[in-house]
Amino acid sequence: MTDVRAYAAELDAALPDILGAIARVVNIDSGSYHAAGVNATIDVFAAMLLDLGFAVERAPLPDRGDRMTARMTLGNGPRLLVLGHADTVWPAGTVAEWPFARDRDRITGPGVGDMKSAVVTAIFTLGMLLRRGLPGLGSIVFLVVPDEELGSPLSRAWIEEEARNADLCLTLEPARPDGGIVVGRGAVGAAYLRATGVTAHAGVARADGASAIAALAPLVAPIEALTDMEKGDQATVGIFRGGAARQVVPGEAEMHVDLRAPDDASAAAMFAAIERIVAGPPPDPRVTVALSGGFARPAFPTHPGTRALYALAKEFCTTLGAPAPSVVARGGSDGSFAAALGVPTLDGLGPVCHHSCSRREWVEVHSIAERGAVLAGLIAAAASGRIGLEA
Ligand SMILES: [Zn+2]
């Protein structure tokens, strides 16, 4: 029997301990590029999961934190994949000037919402469920990703391998400020254009030079014109730079383009359009333009199994008096990898977070027990066979 009110009450009683653990990990700098800090954060999560009886493996990555896999085999039944990450967008040194703090219903600090409070809450939630018993569940695999905020380039294959062996995936990105839970995501990509020309003195030898900037600049407008906000296609030049000195014809220029698309077909069409734009003749034949990149995050389609998970999450939120609109997000997450493989996936299951990834980021303290109870309800429902998990 799934009683989310009982789960919420139990987690609420454990709130001082949960907040203590959140404070501990928020006060560790763990920007994606700070491998030692990411690993120190993973040390805390790993110890908590070991305490619950999980088998924990860690695989080191060059210049990044470890990939952490916590595994527990329970019996026959659905195989659950839980996706969390230990990295944040904040560089080393951030904690010293912006440590964890609580002010009534608000907690703040680097990565508090995205997603340290979510991983801690999920671990306490699993502990509560395991004490009660989860006889109908096959297994739990809990991944803590070290490079999520970079788009998980070194974790994608590992996540996909685990997703192929899962019947459902619950992803711990924060709930939206309005309580929203994520049922779908668009594809996210990048295009990198690098132009190489010929340097020459801009005064006495201008004709000897071939400008890389002059070749690249005319491509900005046609690439940005691929944007169709209504459809969900977005191409945004986020970085444009080139040249070395005012009086030198620039030999190098580059631009980085952020790409968003509503589905994988639109993503492929958008990248093909950029390839055609880049293939056009440069104003000076001595300049070459190279294109790289692609859509690193596939689209997260809303499967029937995802709808079934959402319907249940919504029911639990309603029981707890919390709003939970469904959201199709523009940004990607690790849940996208599982959903793209056809695994019923629900995301946005962390506590409610405001101004995610900004210095104003804060989490609603009362939502910790509430969202933990929703997560518990979903896992218990999967264990009791209450969810139709067909992809
Ligand atoms: Zn995140």
Boltz pocket constraint, residues with backbone or C-beta under 6 A from the ligand:
constraints:
  - pocket:
      binder: B
      contacts: [[A, 85], [A, 114], [A, 115], [A, 148], [A, 173], [A, 174]]
      max_distance: 6.0
